[in-house]
Amino acid sequence: MRDVLGEIRTWYAAGETFGLATVVDTFRSAPRPPGAAMAVSAAGEAVGSVSGGCVEGAVYELAREVMATGRPVVRRYGVSDDDAFAVGLTCGGILDVLVEPVGPAAYPEFADVAASVERHEPVAVVTVVGGPRELGARRVVWPGRVAGSLGLERLDAAVDDDARGMLAQGRTGVRRYGPDGERRGDELSVFVHSFAPPPRMLVFGAIDFAAAVVRVGRFLGYHVTVCDARPVFATAKRFPDADEVVVKWPHRYLAETEVDERTAICVLTHDPKFDVPLLEVALRTPAGYVGAMGSRRTHDDRLKRLREAGVTEEEIARLRSPIGLDIGARTPEETAVSVAAELIALRWGGTGRPLGETAGRIHGD
């Protein structure tokens, strides 16, 4: 929904009811992940995408039907045996799409949800998508408050706990319960759409390669910080794409900065007086990615210094150095693509091999 938020907030503020289609579940090689959204205004304007073009026409018509009836619908789209180019997904995947009417009367919590998303405040929207409860029943969960109900106090309580857990991890997906909210059942399906704050990318070293990494980090959806101890280099003018630029000794800044499993730390200083104390701190954080730039000689020297500083082999094993995947990168921009490729591969379990040399599913879980 983030991609279409600007347009649909305008429609909502004008008092319009529009159709909102959201991917709630996918199977095999579906082109868009859960949470991908498409909206259709009362005037017939469409924004966003649920499948990259495969089934948008059918979803558009369904959204107009939902606006007319006021009743939400969950529809499954897959390959059409008779004509794969008619409505089905030519990629061979399957996706379930929730199409619901959204307006001040149908979705009174939407304004608060949209405001939280825009301010990067964590919020999760939980919607019944199958089972004995009312289809489209909705509950909105923030870390410290809730709004709406799925129709049963026990179910609301279970969903609140699970939604907050998924929100903390930045996960979106379907959860299943018994008809009365029992955790061991699977008769009832709810879609938990998490709007977590963007993950952080911490780029250390205000060099030309850092500027390219910052740009690709923003493109991937990270909140990007550049940090360097040298004020002449660490300036907003040199890094206009960064969310913030910090002038501080890198290891001191990292020691006082919040880091979680979604954080990516990119050490581009390749200077022992900066990167060794910095990596001592970085490798002891829960960061999901710690990469360091440098030649193989620099890497070997860095490992020696880290071991002398007391960093354990288990901690060193977390270090991705030299940073990035082997794609033959030379320029700062190519190197940034190499780093981005490694981040994506680590997140989704990719091999880094050409897809033509692999078999099975293209999109991992």
N, C-alpha and C positions, 0 to 999 in steps of 0.2 A: 504493500500500500504506500510505502514511502515515495515510490516513483510517481504516483498520481495524486499525492496529497494536496499539492498546490491547487490543482483544478477542482478536486471534489470539495475542498474546504469552501471555495467560492460558491459552488452550487448549494452546499448545505447552508451557508450564511444567507443565501438568497431565499431560503425556505423551500427549495426544490426537493423532490424525492427522485433519487437516481438509482440505477441498478449497479451493484458492486459484485463482481465475480472474483473469487479468490481460489487459487489452487490449494486444496486441503490435503491431498495425498497423491503420491506418484508411484508408479511401478515401471520397472525396466528403464528404458532410455527416454523418459519424458523430458522435453526440452526446457521446462521451467520448474523451479523448485517450489515446495509448499510456501505459501505467502505471496507468490506472484499474483498481481491483481490487474484487472481491467474494469473500467467504469464506463457507464453509458448514461448520458444526461437525458432529461425529459425532452430536450430538443433533438436528441439523436446523435449528439457528439460522443465519440468514443476516444478514450485515452488508456494507455497501458496495454499490457499483453499477458495472456495466460499460457501461450504455447508457441510464441515466436511466429505466429501466422497460420498455424495448421488448422485450428478450430475457432478462430476469432469470429468468423461469420456466424457460426451456429450459436456461440456464446452471446453475441450481440443480439440476436433475435430472442434468445431465452431471457436476456436481461430486460428487454422491452416487455415481454410477457409478464415477468415478475413485477415490473413497475405497475402494470395494469391490474394484476390480481392482488398485489400486496402480500403474496405468500412466497417465502424462500423455497429454493429447490436445490438439491444436490444431484448433479448429472455426471456420469462417467463417460469419458471420451477415450477411444482406443482406435486401433486400425480397423477400417472397414474392409471386410473380405471382398465385397463387390467392387468397391471403388475407393482405394486408399487415399485418393486426392479429393474426395468429396467432402467429408467431414472428419474423417479419422486422422490420426497422427502418422505421418509418413515415416517417422523415425522408428516406429514399432513400439513406442511407449504407451502407457495408460495413465490418465490423470483423472482425479475426482475434483470437480469444481463446485463450490458453493456460490450460488447467485442469490442475493438478498436485496430487498428494497432498503435504501438508506435515506433518511430524512429526519427532520426534527421530531416528528411523531413516532416514527418506526425505530429510531435509534437515538434516544435523548442523550446518551453518554458520549456520542461521537465527538462533540466539540472538545470535551475534556481529553479524550483519547488523542485527538489530533494535536492539541496543544502540548501534551506530554511528548508525543513523537517529535514535534518540531523543536522542543527544548532539550531533546536527547535525554528525557527522563524515562526510566524503565516503566513499561506498562504492558500487560498481556490481556488480549481479548479472547475469551473462551466461548465457543459457540457449539451448540448441539448440532451434529451433522448426521446422526443416525441412531435408531433405537427407540425405546418406549417414551422418551420425553419429547416435548414440543420441538420440532425442527426449527432451528434458528434462534432458540432461546439463548440468551447471552448474559455473560457475567464478565465484568471488567475488573482486573486485579492489578493493583499497584503494590509496592512493597509495604505500604502502611495503611491502605484502605481498599475498599471494594465498592462496586456498584452493580446493580442488576442481580438477577438470580436465574438459575437453571431449573427452578421449580421445586427443589427439595433441599432442606437444610443440610442433611448429611452429604449429599452430592456436592453442594456448594463448599462445604468444609474440606472435602477431599480435593476438589479442584483448586481451591485456594492454595493449599500446600504444594501441589504438583506444579501449578502454574508459576508460583514464585521460584521453585527449583529450576524449572526450564528457563525462566527469565534470567536467573543468575548465570546460566550457562549460555544464554543467547540462542536457545533452541526453539524451533517452531515445528509442530507436528500434531498427529492424532494420538489421543490417549483413550483407553477403553475402561469401562467400569461395569459393574452389575447394574440392574435397573434402578436400584435405590442408592447407588453410589458405592457399592462394594468394590474394593480394590481387586478382588480376585475374579470378578466377572468380566465379560467382554460384550454384553448385549448392547451397551450404550457407548456411542462414539462421540467424543468432543474434539474440536479443533482448537489447539492452543496457539495463537498467533502472538509471538513474543516480539516486542519492540524494545530491544535492549539498546543501551547507548553504544555507539560504534566502538569497535575494538581499537586499542591504541597501538600506534607504531612509534617507537622511540628511535630516532636516527642520531647517532653520535658521530661528530666530525663534520664541520661546516666546509665541505669540499665540493668540487663540481659534480662528483658522483652522487653526493648526498642530494643535490637539487633534483636529479633525475629520479632517485629513489623516492623522494618526497612526492613527486608528481604521480608516480605509479601507485604509491600508497594511498593517496587521496582517491585515485581512480578505483581502487579496490574497496573503498569504503572505510579506510582507517582514519582515525583522528591522529594527525601526525605532528609530532614535536621534534624540533631540531635542537640539539644541545652541543655547545662547544665552550671551552674556557676562554677563547680568544674573541674579545668584543669586536675587533676589526673585521672578523669573518662572519660571526654569528649575528646577522642583521636581517630584519624583515624584508629589506630591499633585495637581498640576495636570495631569499627563500620566500617568494610571494605566495607559493602554494601551501606553505606550512600553516597549520592551525596556530602554532605558537613557536617562538624561537627563544631559547633560554641561554643566557650567558652564565655558565657555572662549570666547575670541575665535574666532568661526567659522572664519576663514581659517587660524588656527594649528592648530585641531583638524583641519581637512580636510587640511592639508599633512602631517600625521603619521598619517593614517588610511588603511588599505588600501582601495582603490577598484578595481573591475573593470568589465567591460562590462555586468554585470547590475545595477550600482548605480544607484539613482535619487536625484538630488540635488534637493531642493525648497527654494528660497530664498524665504522668506516675510517676511524682515525689512523689505523696501522702505524701507531707510534707507541712504543712500550710504556712510556710514562703516563699515557692516557689509557690505553686499552687493557693493560694488565690489571690495574686496580679496578677498572670498570668491569671487566669480565669476572673478577673475583666476586663482585656483587651480583652481576647478571646471572651467573650460573647457579646461584643459590636462591633465585627468585622462582616463582611458579610460571614464569613466562613460557608460552608455548613454542617460541622460536627465539633462538639466540644465534645470530650469524656474525662473522667477523671477516672483514676484507683483508687481503694481503697475499703476497706471493707464497709459494710453498716454503721458501726459506724463512720468510717472516712467520709463517704458521708454525714451523718447527721450533723456531726461537721462542715464539709466544707460548707454546706448550711447555717448553723447558722452564720458562719463567713462572708460569702458573703452577706447575708442580712444586717449584721452589717456594712459592707463596703459600703452599698448603692446600691447594685445590685438589680434590680427590679425583680418581680415575672415573668414578661414576658421574661426577659433576662435569668433568671434561668431555665425557661421551655425549653430552647434550649440545656441545658446541658444533655449529655448522660452519666449517672453515676449510679452505677458502669459501666465502659466501657465494650462494647461488648454484644453479645447475649448469652443467657443461653444455652450452649451446654455441660456443665459439665467440662469446661476447667480447667486444673490444672497447667500444665507446661508452660513455656514461649511460646513455639511453639503453643501449643493448645490455649493459650490466644490470640496469634496473629491471629490465624484462627478465633477466636470469634470476634475480632475487625474487621477483613476483612469482615466477614459475615454481621456485622451490617452496615458497609460502603456500601456494595453492596445492602443490603435490603433498605437502605435509598435512594440510588440513583435511584433504579428501582421500589420502592414501594412494595417490598416483605414483606411477613408476618412473615417470620422466622419459619413457620410451616412446617412439613414434606409435600412434594409434594403429597404424597399418600392420605393426608387428605384434599387436596384442589380440586377445580374443575375449569374448564375453561382454559384459555390460560396459558401456562407455562411461556412464555417470556412476560414481561410487556413492556409498551412503555416508 
